[in-house]
Amino acid sequence: MVETVDMNIWNASELIKFESEIAELFNSGQIHAPVHLYNGNEDHILKVFQKIKDDDWIFCSWRSHYQCLLKGVPREVVRQAIVAGKSISLCFPDYQIFSSAIVGGQLSIAVGVALGIKKSGASQHVWCFLGDMTAETGIAQTAIRYSRNHDLPITFVIEDNSISVMTDTRSVWGNNLLSFEESVSKNVITYKYKSNYPHAGAGTRVQF
Amino acid sequence: MGTYFDELSRSMRYLSGKEESIFLGQAVAVPGTAMRNTLTEVPNSKLLELPVEEEFQLGLSIGLSFQGYVPISIFPRWNFLLLATNQLVNHLDKLRELTGQSNPGKVIIRTGIGSTNPLYPGPQHTGDFTDAFREMCQNLEIIRLDHPSLIFPAYQRAFERDDGVSSLIIEWSDKYND
């Protein structure tokens, strides 16, 4: 039996509080693995999750704490998994959450799940989260195009913080507009945000 | 026991009789490769023709396995399968560790070592990376079909096993005409 959480407990301040706790644990050397923290996107992701149903699938990258919490994984279960070193590839099959720490790694797998759902005639939907740099990769273009053309039950959520690690996405691609801005796709939603956390860790050099 | 080609066709016929099976790749529903000739008895409803993008194909196969399918994902040559190495090494091989599940889903990958006779297609079409991938993948069953007697048992075991282990099965294209 999967333990479910009353999702009303989650609002922007509670999400921020959770990531702050993880930041403290990391900075105090209690997590012996990389962590990738969210910040500044709380209202956006809460809005996305208003559309997500219990039996939907979620696919994420290396930054997925919020998705796990908002999909109903108990707070302590997520926390323990992060402390155990799994922050960058959190997977909770009972909640239909799969994450990959490889750029774009989750995208084609998500499309396969969506294809399976369509073939079976089920009513579930797949929500696939990716960042702005990932959205420019060839595999993202393929996944989005194939899903749109075959009308698969999947939505790609591009979370645009404008950087990848410290690399400015638009600058390295030599264009102020990224692909998803130049050509709008019906199976893509986007939002912009700025985070107070670095790409990895929580801003403090930790001596283990 | 039949010839190498007969045993491959028999194996595909066996797999096509399973409700969960689905065959996907380039030139599976249309002519174009020698492997396609082993699929002529597979119902069209089980054949999924895909665009050519190997990384996408293998990821798609993994996703289908999460939905209860057993995909037979076909890459006509080892050199082509190299383009799906990310999904093979970083995802399929690591699924049980990543998900914590004993049986998260399995994929049967079919690939081949390109033929050298009567035409030699060059170094980009005749590679055999079996030993290298045995080193790189700790959780996959990797079998090279050196003899016809190995063929049907390999595909049968790949389908029937319930331990969540995916299989990478390598064929010799030069043996198709034996």
Interface residues (C-beta under 8 A of the other chain):
Chain A: S89 C91 P93 F98 S100 I102 G105 L107 S108 I109 A110 V111 G112 V113 A114 L115 G116 I117 K119 S120 G138 I139 T142 A143 Y146
Chain B: P51 E53 E55 F56 Q57 L58 G59 L60 S61 I62 G63 L64 S65 F66 Q67 G68 Y69 N86 Q87 N90 H91 L98 T99 G100 Q101 P104
